[in-house]
């Protein structure tokens, strides 16, 4: 008896599309390289730890300036600017509702590079400064193996047009 098509598809996944529960990423347009991300299929949106968020006008468009926080043991801050996509009402897993700024920027994971929307929020009590949600994972077409971590290679010093 032939195996169902979905079993055949999962028998030999492309290793370039498999990620674990934690991965190294980069945000080249923001100048951020080597940031650990938690993969969270239960979260719809992706979130980036940011503080000192200020909205401003640039050539008639709305932008935000913020500090992205990198690292967990040693805190490093990186000043970023990005066009404002929108503001979004987010309900956290503990039921708390918060309005957050949303930015779109390129995300590098392994050898993939694609645009992802991030909400900006304080994640100082969280172990990972970046949460990669299901919308970004679907756009990136990733297969998640929850038994593994850091499957993809760590992105190197990437540059992108418009990088700051």
SULFEN-V58160 format. One line per field, one symbol per residue. ss: DSSP state (@ for helix, = for strand, . for the rest). psi: psi as a letter, one per 40 degrees, with the letter a starting at -180 (. if undefined). A space follows every 10 residues. Layout:
ss=???
psi=???
//
This chain:
ss=....@@@@@@ @...@@@==. .======@@@ .========. .....===== ========.. ========== .....===== ========== =.....==== =========. .========= =........= ==.@@@@@@@ ..==...... .......... ....
psi=hiiiddddde dgiheeehia ehihiigdde fhifhhihhg eehdiiihhi ifhhiihhfe ihiihihhhi iddhhhihhi hiihdaihhh hideehhihi ihihihhhhb eihihihhih ihfdeidheh hhidddddde fihhheeiif diihiagiii hei.
//
